[in-house]
Amino acid sequence: MEKLKEVLRIYLRKTLGYLCKKVIKKHKPVVIAIIGDGETVVAREILYANIHQKYPARRNLEIPEAEFTTALTVLGILTYPKNTFEWLGIIIKSFIRLIYLKPYKHYLIIEIPNITLQITNFWIKTLNPQYILASGNLGVGELLKDLKVKKVISEIPQPRIKILKGRGGCTVIDATYFYTSVPMKAVIEVVPKSKGHIFLLTDSQKDKNIALQNFKNITISPRKIEPKEEDVVILRGRKGTIDEKLQKELFSNI
C-alpha cells in the first residue's frame, strides 16, 4: 500500500508540475522561491507583507511540509484536497482555467518544502524562479550558481493562532486554517486563565472531546453567543466552514 501511495505521489507531482509550468508560462509572474532549513516562514511573511502593499501577490498560506501546497499556490487553489476525486477536480479545473483565464501579472512567493533534496530540486526547476531567498543551509547544489541568492536573517515569528478582542471585550482565539489544522493541544495552551465561560465553534468531534476534558465551563457550537468580557471564544475548522454571521457578530460593536 505504501509503495502504491508513493507511485501515486510521483504521478501527481509530475502532473501538478506540468500545470504549474503552463500557468507560469501564460501569466509570467515574478516568482520568488524561499528555501532552506532556517526561518523560511519568516522570510515568506516579510516578503509578502512588503510586496502585497503595492502589487498583486500570492504566497503559501500554510505548512510547506504538505508538499503540494507549492502547486496549489501557483494554481490559485485555497483548499487542500481530501481525496483522489477532489484532486482530479482540481486538475481538471486548472486545465480549464488555462484556456479561459486572461494573463494576470502578479508575484508568487513560494516556500519550497525541505523534505528531500530531490523534491526541492524538482520544484525549483518547475517554478524557474527569478529569485531565490535562502534561509539556513542551502543544500540545493548547482542550481543556485546562476541565480540571485539573498540570505534572510530576520526572526519575526508568524503565529498561526491569532488572539483577538471580540464583542463585549471577550477574547477570541482564531485557530481556523486553510490546509491543515493547528493541534487542539496548542490551542488550549494559549487559552487565558479566566473565570468566564468558554465557547468552542468546531465541527470536529475530536476537538469537542479534548475540550470537554480540559474545560468545565464550556459550550460547544452554540447558535448564538452573547459574550462577556471574561469569556473566551475559540474558532476552529477550515476557513469558510464556521458560521460567518456568527463570526461577524463576535466583532460587531467592539
C-alpha positions in Angstrom: 0.0 0.0 0.0 2.8 2.4 0.9 4.5 1.7 -2.5 1.3 2.4 -4.3 0.9 5.7 -2.4 4.4 6.7 -3.3 3.8 5.9 -7.0 0.6 8.0 -7.0 2.5 10.9 -5.4 5.1 10.8 -8.1 2.5 10.9 -10.9 0.6 13.7 -9.0 3.8 15.6 -8.6 4.6 15.4 -12.3 1.0 16.4 -13.3 0.9 19.4 -10.9 4.4 20.3 -12.1 3.3 20.3 -15.7 0.3 22.5 -14.8 2.5 24.9 -12.9 4.8 25.3 -15.8 1.9 26.1 -18.1 0.4 28.6 -15.6 3.7 30.4 -15.1 4.3 30.5 -18.9 0.9 32.0 -19.5 0.8 34.6 -16.6 4.5 35.3 -16.4 4.5 36.0 -12.6 7.6 37.2 -10.8 8.5 34.0 -8.8 10.4 34.2 -5.6 11.3 30.9 -4.1 12.3 30.5 -0.4 14.4 27.5 0.6 16.5 26.2 3.4 16.2 24.9 6.9 16.0 28.3 8.7 13.1 30.6 9.3 11.5 30.2 5.8 8.1 31.1 7.2 9.5 34.4 8.5 11.1 35.2 5.1 7.8 34.4 3.3 5.7 36.6 5.5 8.1 39.6 5.4 8.3 39.4 1.6 4.6 39.1 1.2 3.8 41.9 3.7 6.0 44.3 1.7 5.2 43.2 -1.9 1.4 42.9 -1.3 1.2 46.5 -0.4 2.0 47.6 -3.9 1.4 44.6 -6.2 -0.9 41.6 -6.6 0.8 38.7 -4.8 0.2 35.2 -3.5 2.1 33.0 -1.1 1.8 29.6 0.5 -0.9 30.0 3.1 0.3 27.3 5.4 2.8 24.5 6.1 5.1 23.9 3.1 5.7 20.4 4.6 2.5 19.5 2.8 4.4 19.4 -0.4 1.6 20.1 -2.9 0.7 23.5 -1.3 3.5 24.7 -3.6 1.5 23.7 -6.7 -1.8 24.8 -5.2 -0.5 28.3 -4.6 0.6 28.6 -8.2 -2.7 27.3 -9.4 -4.6 29.7 -7.1 -6.3 26.9 -5.0 -7.1 27.8 -1.4 -8.3 24.4 -0.1 -6.2 21.2 0.3 -8.0 18.2 -1.4 -9.1 15.4 0.9 -9.3 12.6 -1.5 -8.5 11.4 -5.1 -11.7 12.8 -6.5 -11.0 16.3 -5.2 -7.5 16.1 -6.7 -9.0 15.1 -10.1 -11.4 18.0 -9.8 -8.6 20.5 -9.2 -6.5 19.1 -12.1 -9.5 19.4 -14.5 -10.4 22.9 -13.2 -6.8 24.0 -13.7 -6.7 22.8 -17.3 -9.9 24.7 -18.0 -8.6 27.9 -16.4 -5.5 27.7 -18.6 -7.9 28.1 -21.6 -10.3 30.8 -20.5 -8.4 33.0 -17.9 -6.6 36.1 -19.3 -2.9 36.6 -18.5 -2.6 38.1 -15.0 0.7 39.7 -13.9 1.5 39.1 -10.2 4.1 37.9 -7.7 4.4 34.4 -6.4 6.2 34.0 -3.1 6.7 30.2 -2.7 8.1 28.5 0.3 9.5 25.3 -1.1 9.4 22.2 1.2 12.6 21.0 2.8 11.6 17.3 2.6 14.3 15.8 0.3 16.8 17.3 -2.0 15.1 15.6 -4.9 11.7 17.3 -4.1 13.3 20.7 -3.5 15.2 20.4 -6.9 12.0 19.3 -8.7 10.0 22.4 -7.6 12.9 24.8 -8.2 13.2 23.5 -11.8 9.4 23.6 -12.2 9.0 27.2 -10.9 12.1 28.5 -12.5 12.2 31.4 -10.0 13.8 34.8 -10.8 14.9 35.0 -7.2 15.8 32.5 -4.5 16.0 33.5 -0.9 18.0 31.1 1.2 17.5 30.7 4.9 19.8 28.5 6.9 21.7 25.8 5.0 21.0 25.9 1.2 21.5 22.2 0.2 20.4 22.7 -3.4 23.8 22.4 -5.0 24.5 23.5 -8.6 21.0 25.0 -9.1 22.0 28.2 -7.2 25.0 29.1 -9.3 23.3 31.3 -11.8 20.6 32.6 -9.6 20.5 35.7 -7.3 20.6 34.5 -3.7 20.0 36.6 -0.6 20.3 35.5 3.0 17.3 36.1 5.2 18.4 36.9 8.8 15.2 38.4 10.3 13.5 36.4 13.0 9.9 37.6 13.4 7.5 34.7 14.4 4.3 34.4 12.4 1.7 32.7 14.7 -0.9 30.5 13.1 -3.2 31.1 16.2 -4.5 34.7 16.4 -5.7 36.1 19.7 -8.1 39.0 19.1 -10.6 41.1 21.1 -14.2 40.5 20.4 -17.6 42.0 21.2 -18.1 42.8 24.8 -14.4 42.7 25.4 -14.2 38.9 25.1 -11.1 37.1 23.9 -11.4 35.4 20.5 -8.9 32.7 19.6 -8.8 32.3 15.9 -7.4 28.8 15.1 -9.1 28.4 11.7 -7.0 27.2 8.8 -6.8 26.8 5.0 -5.0 23.5 4.6 -4.2 21.7 7.9 -5.4 22.5 11.4 -3.3 23.5 14.4 -3.3 20.8 17.1 -6.1 21.3 19.6 -3.5 20.9 22.4 -1.6 24.0 21.1 -4.9 26.0 21.1 -5.7 25.0 24.7 -2.2 26.2 25.8 -3.0 29.8 24.7 -6.4 30.0 26.3 -6.1 32.6 29.1 -7.0 31.5 32.6 -10.3 33.1 33.2 -13.4 32.7 35.4 -15.5 33.4 32.4 -17.3 31.0 30.0 -15.6 29.3 27.0 -17.4 28.9 23.7 -16.0 26.5 21.1 -17.1 26.6 17.4 -16.0 23.5 15.7 -17.3 20.6 13.6 -14.6 18.2 14.8 -15.7 15.5 17.3 -12.1 15.1 18.4 -11.8 18.8 19.2 -15.0 18.5 21.2 -13.7 15.6 23.2 -10.4 17.3 24.0 -12.1 20.5 25.0 -14.5 18.7 27.3 -11.6 17.0 29.0 -9.9 20.3 29.7 -12.7 22.8 30.4 -15.7 22.5 32.7 -17.4 25.8 31.9 -17.7 25.3 28.1 -20.4 25.5 25.4 -19.7 23.7 22.1 -21.0 25.0 18.8 -23.7 27.4 20.1 -26.1 29.0 17.6 -25.8 32.4 19.3 -23.2 34.0 21.6 -23.6 36.9 24.0 -20.0 37.1 25.3 -18.9 39.0 28.3 -15.5 40.5 29.0 -14.1 37.5 30.8 -15.4 34.9 28.2 -13.2 33.2 25.6 -14.4 32.1 22.1 -12.4 29.5 20.2 -12.8 29.3 16.4 -11.8 26.0 14.9 -12.1 24.4 11.5 -11.4 25.1 7.8 -11.8 28.8 6.9 -15.2 29.3 5.4 -16.9 26.5 7.3 -17.5 28.4 10.5 -20.8 30.3 10.6 -19.9 33.7 9.0 -22.8 35.5 10.5 -21.8 34.4 14.0 -18.2 35.4 13.4 -19.3 38.9 12.3 -21.4 39.2 15.4 -18.4 38.4 17.5 -16.6 41.5 16.2 -19.5 43.9 16.0 -19.9 46.8 18.4 -16.4 46.3 19.9 
